[in-house]
């Protein structure tokens, strides 16, 4: 999600989840707690790692799901940090249309 400066303290917010599955009229996925964000000051962070650890036990995440989520969060954080598109400027004209 891309935000304007008046909306929140987060410029970019990315939710890590399982691969969405579409069946008939429904799309389902599981939120895996980890969120990659970029603040307006440029700091990139991975949030909710504590929840991710708790939910690994509570919901019985498989080792594959844990490894995949961790890898996705780490790789996405690096992409956002690097300033690669669409996290640099590509979203700004679209955001301006709805602001």
PyMOL CGO cylinders between C-alpha atoms (Angstrom):
from pymol import cmd
from pymol.cgo import CYLINDER

trace = [
    CYLINDER, 0.00, 0.00, 0.00, 1.24, 3.47, -0.86, 0.3, 1, 1, 1, 1, 1, 1,
    CYLINDER, 1.24, 3.47, -0.86, 0.19, 6.41, 1.31, 0.3, 1, 1, 1, 1, 1, 1,
    CYLINDER, 0.19, 6.41, 1.31, 0.23, 10.15, 0.95, 0.3, 1, 1, 1, 1, 1, 1,
    CYLINDER, 0.23, 10.15, 0.95, 1.99, 12.16, 3.67, 0.3, 1, 1, 1, 1, 1, 1,
    CYLINDER, 1.99, 12.16, 3.67, -1.30, 13.38, 5.11, 0.3, 1, 1, 1, 1, 1, 1,
    CYLINDER, -1.30, 13.38, 5.11, -2.62, 9.83, 5.59, 0.3, 1, 1, 1, 1, 1, 1,
    CYLINDER, -2.62, 9.83, 5.59, -0.12, 8.12, 7.91, 0.3, 1, 1, 1, 1, 1, 1,
    CYLINDER, -0.12, 8.12, 7.91, 3.47, 8.07, 9.08, 0.3, 1, 1, 1, 1, 1, 1,
    CYLINDER, 3.47, 8.07, 9.08, 4.14, 5.19, 6.65, 0.3, 1, 1, 1, 1, 1, 1,
    CYLINDER, 4.14, 5.19, 6.65, 4.88, 5.91, 3.00, 0.3, 1, 1, 1, 1, 1, 1,
    CYLINDER, 4.88, 5.91, 3.00, 4.94, 2.22, 1.97, 0.3, 1, 1, 1, 1, 1, 1,
    CYLINDER, 4.94, 2.22, 1.97, 3.26, -0.73, 3.71, 0.3, 1, 1, 1, 1, 1, 1,
    CYLINDER, 3.26, -0.73, 3.71, 3.59, -4.31, 2.46, 0.3, 1, 1, 1, 1, 1, 1,
    CYLINDER, 3.59, -4.31, 2.46, 1.87, -7.26, 4.14, 0.3, 1, 1, 1, 1, 1, 1,
    CYLINDER, 1.87, -7.26, 4.14, 3.52, -10.68, 4.00, 0.3, 1, 1, 1, 1, 1, 1,
    CYLINDER, 3.52, -10.68, 4.00, 0.97, -13.45, 3.47, 0.3, 1, 1, 1, 1, 1, 1,
    CYLINDER, 0.97, -13.45, 3.47, 0.57, -16.88, 1.96, 0.3, 1, 1, 1, 1, 1, 1,
    CYLINDER, 0.57, -16.88, 1.96, 0.01, -17.11, -1.77, 0.3, 1, 1, 1, 1, 1, 1,
    CYLINDER, 0.01, -17.11, -1.77, -3.61, -16.05, -2.42, 0.3, 1, 1, 1, 1, 1, 1,
    CYLINDER, -3.61, -16.05, -2.42, -5.90, -18.79, -3.72, 0.3, 1, 1, 1, 1, 1, 1,
    CYLINDER, -5.90, -18.79, -3.72, -8.95, -18.06, -5.85, 0.3, 1, 1, 1, 1, 1, 1,
    CYLINDER, -8.95, -18.06, -5.85, -11.92, -20.42, -5.78, 0.3, 1, 1, 1, 1, 1, 1,
    CYLINDER, -11.92, -20.42, -5.78, -15.23, -19.51, -7.42, 0.3, 1, 1, 1, 1, 1, 1,
    CYLINDER, -15.23, -19.51, -7.42, -16.13, -16.08, -6.00, 0.3, 1, 1, 1, 1, 1, 1,
    CYLINDER, -16.13, -16.08, -6.00, -13.58, -16.00, -3.21, 0.3, 1, 1, 1, 1, 1, 1,
    CYLINDER, -13.58, -16.00, -3.21, -9.90, -15.21, -2.74, 0.3, 1, 1, 1, 1, 1, 1,
    CYLINDER, -9.90, -15.21, -2.74, -8.29, -16.45, 0.45, 0.3, 1, 1, 1, 1, 1, 1,
    CYLINDER, -8.29, -16.45, 0.45, -4.87, -16.05, 2.04, 0.3, 1, 1, 1, 1, 1, 1,
    CYLINDER, -4.87, -16.05, 2.04, -3.32, -16.15, 5.48, 0.3, 1, 1, 1, 1, 1, 1,
    CYLINDER, -3.32, -16.15, 5.48, -1.72, -13.01, 6.93, 0.3, 1, 1, 1, 1, 1, 1,
    CYLINDER, -1.72, -13.01, 6.93, 1.67, -14.12, 8.27, 0.3, 1, 1, 1, 1, 1, 1,
    CYLINDER, 1.67, -14.12, 8.27, 2.06, -11.04, 10.50, 0.3, 1, 1, 1, 1, 1, 1,
    CYLINDER, 2.06, -11.04, 10.50, 5.29, -9.70, 9.01, 0.3, 1, 1, 1, 1, 1, 1,
    CYLINDER, 5.29, -9.70, 9.01, 4.98, -6.26, 7.44, 0.3, 1, 1, 1, 1, 1, 1,
    CYLINDER, 4.98, -6.26, 7.44, 7.61, -4.37, 5.47, 0.3, 1, 1, 1, 1, 1, 1,
    CYLINDER, 7.61, -4.37, 5.47, 7.27, -0.61, 5.82, 0.3, 1, 1, 1, 1, 1, 1,
    CYLINDER, 7.27, -0.61, 5.82, 9.06, 2.52, 4.73, 0.3, 1, 1, 1, 1, 1, 1,
    CYLINDER, 9.06, 2.52, 4.73, 8.58, 5.58, 6.91, 0.3, 1, 1, 1, 1, 1, 1,
    CYLINDER, 8.58, 5.58, 6.91, 8.55, 9.06, 5.45, 0.3, 1, 1, 1, 1, 1, 1,
    CYLINDER, 8.55, 9.06, 5.45, 12.11, 9.59, 6.72, 0.3, 1, 1, 1, 1, 1, 1,
    CYLINDER, 12.11, 9.59, 6.72, 13.25, 6.69, 4.49, 0.3, 1, 1, 1, 1, 1, 1,
    CYLINDER, 13.25, 6.69, 4.49, 13.74, 4.11, 7.25, 0.3, 1, 1, 1, 1, 1, 1,
    CYLINDER, 13.74, 4.11, 7.25, 12.72, 0.59, 6.12, 0.3, 1, 1, 1, 1, 1, 1,
    CYLINDER, 12.72, 0.59, 6.12, 11.68, -1.89, 8.80, 0.3, 1, 1, 1, 1, 1, 1,
    CYLINDER, 11.68, -1.89, 8.80, 10.12, -5.31, 9.20, 0.3, 1, 1, 1, 1, 1, 1,
    CYLINDER, 10.12, -5.31, 9.20, 7.31, -5.05, 11.76, 0.3, 1, 1, 1, 1, 1, 1,
    CYLINDER, 7.31, -5.05, 11.76, 5.50, -7.58, 13.95, 0.3, 1, 1, 1, 1, 1, 1,
    CYLINDER, 5.50, -7.58, 13.95, 8.30, -10.13, 14.19, 0.3, 1, 1, 1, 1, 1, 1,
    CYLINDER, 8.30, -10.13, 14.19, 7.16, -10.85, 17.75, 0.3, 1, 1, 1, 1, 1, 1,
    CYLINDER, 7.16, -10.85, 17.75, 3.66, -11.76, 16.53, 0.3, 1, 1, 1, 1, 1, 1,
    CYLINDER, 3.66, -11.76, 16.53, 5.17, -13.92, 13.79, 0.3, 1, 1, 1, 1, 1, 1,
    CYLINDER, 5.17, -13.92, 13.79, 7.13, -15.92, 16.38, 0.3, 1, 1, 1, 1, 1, 1,
    CYLINDER, 7.13, -15.92, 16.38, 4.12, -16.36, 18.66, 0.3, 1, 1, 1, 1, 1, 1,
    CYLINDER, 4.12, -16.36, 18.66, 1.84, -17.39, 15.79, 0.3, 1, 1, 1, 1, 1, 1,
    CYLINDER, 1.84, -17.39, 15.79, 4.35, -19.95, 14.54, 0.3, 1, 1, 1, 1, 1, 1,
    CYLINDER, 4.35, -19.95, 14.54, 3.54, -21.93, 17.68, 0.3, 1, 1, 1, 1, 1, 1,
    CYLINDER, 3.54, -21.93, 17.68, -0.11, -20.92, 18.12, 0.3, 1, 1, 1, 1, 1, 1,
    CYLINDER, -0.11, -20.92, 18.12, -1.12, -21.78, 14.54, 0.3, 1, 1, 1, 1, 1, 1,
    CYLINDER, -1.12, -21.78, 14.54, 1.48, -24.43, 13.81, 0.3, 1, 1, 1, 1, 1, 1,
    CYLINDER, 1.48, -24.43, 13.81, 3.16, -22.79, 10.83, 0.3, 1, 1, 1, 1, 1, 1,
    CYLINDER, 3.16, -22.79, 10.83, 5.21, -25.37, 8.96, 0.3, 1, 1, 1, 1, 1, 1,
    CYLINDER, 5.21, -25.37, 8.96, 8.98, -24.89, 8.64, 0.3, 1, 1, 1, 1, 1, 1,
    CYLINDER, 8.98, -24.89, 8.64, 8.42, -24.18, 4.93, 0.3, 1, 1, 1, 1, 1, 1,
    CYLINDER, 8.42, -24.18, 4.93, 5.89, -21.41, 5.64, 0.3, 1, 1, 1, 1, 1, 1,
    CYLINDER, 5.89, -21.41, 5.64, 8.19, -19.87, 8.27, 0.3, 1, 1, 1, 1, 1, 1,
    CYLINDER, 8.19, -19.87, 8.27, 11.21, -19.93, 5.95, 0.3, 1, 1, 1, 1, 1, 1,
    CYLINDER, 11.21, -19.93, 5.95, 9.20, -18.59, 3.01, 0.3, 1, 1, 1, 1, 1, 1,
    CYLINDER, 9.20, -18.59, 3.01, 7.71, -15.72, 5.01, 0.3, 1, 1, 1, 1, 1, 1,
    CYLINDER, 7.71, -15.72, 5.01, 11.07, -14.76, 6.49, 0.3, 1, 1, 1, 1, 1, 1,
    CYLINDER, 11.07, -14.76, 6.49, 12.74, -14.87, 3.06, 0.3, 1, 1, 1, 1, 1, 1,
    CYLINDER, 12.74, -14.87, 3.06, 9.95, -12.82, 1.47, 0.3, 1, 1, 1, 1, 1, 1,
    CYLINDER, 9.95, -12.82, 1.47, 10.14, -10.16, 4.19, 0.3, 1, 1, 1, 1, 1, 1,
    CYLINDER, 10.14, -10.16, 4.19, 13.93, -9.92, 4.03, 0.3, 1, 1, 1, 1, 1, 1,
    CYLINDER, 13.93, -9.92, 4.03, 14.01, -9.74, 0.22, 0.3, 1, 1, 1, 1, 1, 1,
    CYLINDER, 14.01, -9.74, 0.22, 11.16, -7.23, 0.06, 0.3, 1, 1, 1, 1, 1, 1,
    CYLINDER, 11.16, -7.23, 0.06, 12.81, -5.02, 2.68, 0.3, 1, 1, 1, 1, 1, 1,
    CYLINDER, 12.81, -5.02, 2.68, 15.98, -4.95, 0.59, 0.3, 1, 1, 1, 1, 1, 1,
    CYLINDER, 15.98, -4.95, 0.59, 14.04, -4.12, -2.60, 0.3, 1, 1, 1, 1, 1, 1,
    CYLINDER, 14.04, -4.12, -2.60, 12.18, -1.27, -0.87, 0.3, 1, 1, 1, 1, 1, 1,
    CYLINDER, 12.18, -1.27, -0.87, 15.43, -0.04, 0.71, 0.3, 1, 1, 1, 1, 1, 1,
    CYLINDER, 15.43, -0.04, 0.71, 17.19, -0.04, -2.68, 0.3, 1, 1, 1, 1, 1, 1,
    CYLINDER, 17.19, -0.04, -2.68, 14.63, 2.33, -4.19, 0.3, 1, 1, 1, 1, 1, 1,
    CYLINDER, 14.63, 2.33, -4.19, 13.68, -0.07, -6.97, 0.3, 1, 1, 1, 1, 1, 1,
    CYLINDER, 13.68, -0.07, -6.97, 10.34, 0.37, -8.70, 0.3, 1, 1, 1, 1, 1, 1,
    CYLINDER, 10.34, 0.37, -8.70, 7.51, 0.30, -7.99, 0.3, 1, 1, 1, 1, 1, 1,
    CYLINDER, 7.51, 0.30, -7.99, 8.74, 1.62, -4.61, 0.3, 1, 1, 1, 1, 1, 1,
    CYLINDER, 8.74, 1.62, -4.61, 10.58, 4.69, -5.95, 0.3, 1, 1, 1, 1, 1, 1,
    CYLINDER, 10.58, 4.69, -5.95, 8.35, 6.98, -8.01, 0.3, 1, 1, 1, 1, 1, 1,
    CYLINDER, 8.35, 6.98, -8.01, 6.10, 4.84, -10.23, 0.3, 1, 1, 1, 1, 1, 1,
    CYLINDER, 6.10, 4.84, -10.23, 3.24, 4.90, -7.72, 0.3, 1, 1, 1, 1, 1, 1,
    CYLINDER, 3.24, 4.90, -7.72, 3.22, 8.66, -7.14, 0.3, 1, 1, 1, 1, 1, 1,
    CYLINDER, 3.22, 8.66, -7.14, 1.17, 9.71, -10.23, 0.3, 1, 1, 1, 1, 1, 1,
    CYLINDER, 1.17, 9.71, -10.23, -1.46, 7.09, -9.38, 0.3, 1, 1, 1, 1, 1, 1,
    CYLINDER, -1.46, 7.09, -9.38, -1.58, 8.13, -5.75, 0.3, 1, 1, 1, 1, 1, 1,
    CYLINDER, -1.58, 8.13, -5.75, -2.01, 11.76, -6.81, 0.3, 1, 1, 1, 1, 1, 1,
    CYLINDER, -2.01, 11.76, -6.81, -5.14, 10.78, -8.75, 0.3, 1, 1, 1, 1, 1, 1,
    CYLINDER, -5.14, 10.78, -8.75, -6.87, 9.55, -5.61, 0.3, 1, 1, 1, 1, 1, 1,
    CYLINDER, -6.87, 9.55, -5.61, -5.51, 12.04, -3.09, 0.3, 1, 1, 1, 1, 1, 1,
]
cmd.load_cgo(trace, "trace")
